Amino acid sequence: MIEQRPHIQAIPGYKPGKSTVDGWDGPIHKLSSNENPYPPLPSVIDAMAESIGHMHRYPNMAAPALTNMLADRYDVKLGNIAFGGGSVEVAAQLIRAFAGAGDEVMYAWRSFEAYPILTRSAGATPVQVPLTADLHHDLPAMLAAITEHTRVIFICTPNNPTGTVVGHDELHAFIAQVPERILVVVDEAYVHFQDDPNAARGIELFHEFKNVAVLHTFSKAYGLAGLRLGYAVVRDDVMEGLRKVAMPFAVTDIAQAAGVASLNAEIELQARVDTLIAERARVTAALQAAGWPVTPSQANFVWLNLGDHTDAVQAQLASRGIIARPFSGDGIRISIGEPDANEALLVALGEFTGD
Ligand SMILES: Cc1ncc(COP(=O)(O)O)c(C=O)c1O
């Protein structure tokens, strides 16, 4: 038996989401991973197909075309965009480069499930600061939890799984009080679904503060979850660290081509995002009207704050072919899908008897 190192033993095994439901032979609606329900656009598929022909070569790690477009968009230098195989891989790079044994990585809880795993994998200590009663980041409590060991703070806004956002002014005031030696990572995986004008704008904060990095992904609004393409906007000193720990060649030329084509197709993609935002409003209103404890969301999912009822409601959803993401004892996160999937969700919840 090969022993895992103690800090690895402490990591719970990853449980991938299900895609089948026992005892149900009707349609299955997979609403468990916050994916975009729409397949890649034809123009994006064409761009990917074109780059397949040179897969005998390693990809260009500089991702020049994509870097140019993103640097232009955010008014940053080419050297300030760091890529990874999904933004979760960039988050892993950030933690690996800046935190290790004896260091603390702080984030709100509940939040993105990868944070504790990535933190422990790096040998660092997770510091989880509970969300407020209304499921927002408790920034005063996070400030109070900073110690001399704190190296990285993640702010997930909109927050996975609650869909709540941190206010821009509130986050600005928070970062102004965080010592500059601590890296504040604003994880904006769901930012394209945000329509609250007061919500945090990570890129503005990046321009204003020296210790801010912003994480973005092509997995959600751009609908390329299976391709694994994410990036961070970072300052030169952070980039220097990331270059040392990044997985070489993690971002394929196919992913780079799809990224470029997606940025060129934003009007079409925005129409899909707008549809999902409208569906989010419809689903939220219907759930509120039926008395479900739904939290208003700024992301492409909703959160049912069910506490002890979580397992019973989850069983009801599964029995109707709805695959959601339960957190036993806490609540259920349900991605917004196409209208028929959302309708199936509302019907399944409407039939819940509480038994
Ligand atoms: C808050 C948050 N950040 C990052 C990610 C990672 O996404 P990806 O690695 O697909 O870019 C996710 C995915 O669910 C997420 O919820």
The ligand as a Gaussian input file, in Angstrom:
#p B3LYP/6-31G(d) Opt

LIG

0 1
 C      -16.776000      29.765000      -9.099000
 C      -16.132000      28.893000     -10.119000
 N      -14.890000      29.162000     -10.501000
 C      -14.268000      28.423000     -11.413000
 C      -14.897000      27.351000     -11.998000
 C      -14.109000      26.526000     -12.941000
 O      -14.580000      26.477000     -14.190000
 P      -13.657000      25.955000     -15.381000
 O      -12.512000      25.223000     -14.779000
 O      -14.531000      25.102000     -16.189000
 O      -13.181000      27.198000     -16.067000
 C      -16.192000      27.014000     -11.640000
 C      -16.870000      25.851000     -12.247000
 O      -17.867000      25.379000     -11.847000
 C      -16.825000      27.810000     -10.668000
 O      -18.059000      27.533000     -10.243000

